Amino acid sequence: MTAAPKTRYARSGDVNIAYQTAGKGPIDLVYVPGWVSNIETAWEDPHVSRFLERLASFSRLILFDKRGTGLSDRVSTSELPTLEQRMDDVRVVMDAADSQPVPQKAV
């Protein structure tokens, strides 16, 4: 098991978005998680950890928990985020990680 990278937080409106960076490759790669995630416990699963390590082997991997999941702030079920808010969250994380436009992998 690989130790999880340091978790940081970026502010998107009134919500804190948890994110991490791993690797030192020549390109930035933003990994957009599926339905539910937890960026710290992901590193505890050997299969997920290996997948993330492989992505970080050729890039600077940027991963985050979507608002309402994992280590990011919770949101009310009556105020679920719009697609625009989700994209704002991606941009806020990229800005906080000092990233340029990058390829994105969504699952």
N, C-alpha and C positions, 0 to 999 in steps of 0.2 A: 504494500500500500504506500502510495506517495502522500506526503503531507500536503494538506490544502494550502494554496497560496493565501496571502493575507487578504482578508475581506475588507473592502472599502465601501463607502456609500456616496452616491451622487443624488442630489436633490432634483426631483422632477415635479414642479409645482409644489404641492404640499406633501409629497410622498418621497421617502428615502428608498433608493433602489440599490440593493446590494450587488457588488460586482467584484471580480478578481481578474488579474492578468497572470499569465504563465507563459514561459518561453521567451526567447530573444531572437526569433527569426526575422527575416527581412521584410515580411509583410504582416499586417494586422489582420486577424481573422475573428470576426464577431460570431459567437455561437449563441443563437437564439433558442432557448429551451422550448420544449413542448408544453403540454398542459400544466404540469406541476414540476417544480424543481427545488432543490436546496443545494446551493453551490458548495457548501462545506461537506455535507454528507455524501455528495456525489463522489468525492475523492476516497471515500471509505469502501465503495463497491469496486472490486478488482476489475470488472469488465468496463465499467464507466471510466475508472481512473486510467486504465490503459488507453482507452479511446481518446481521452483528453490529453494524455501524455503524447500520443502520436500526433495529434493536431498541434500541440505546442512544440513538437520537434522541428517543424519547418516554419513556424509563425510565432508571432506574439498573440497568443490566444486571449480573447476578452470574453468572459462569460458572466452572466448575471441572472438573478432571479427576477422574474416579471413581478410587477406590482401585485400584491395580494398573495404571493407565494414565497416559500423559503424564508430567507432572511430579510426580504424587502417588506416595507410597511404593508399592513393589511388594508383592504378597502371594503367598504360596505357592499353587500350583495345588491343593494338598490342603486349603487353607483359604479357598476362594473366598467372598466376602462374601454374606451372606444379604440378603434384601429389607430386613429390619429394620436391618442395619448400613448399607446404602446410604441409607436414610432418616435414620439418625443422622448420616451424613456430610453430607447436605443441611442438616440442622438446625445442625450445627456450623459449616458455612460461613455460613449465614444469621446465626448469632450473631456470628461473627467479623466479618462485614460490617455488623453492627449493623442488621439488617433485621427488619422486621415480617412477619407472614404475607403471602404474595404469590401472584399467579398463577404457575403453573409451566408451562414448555414442555418436554416430553420428546420426544426422537426416538429 
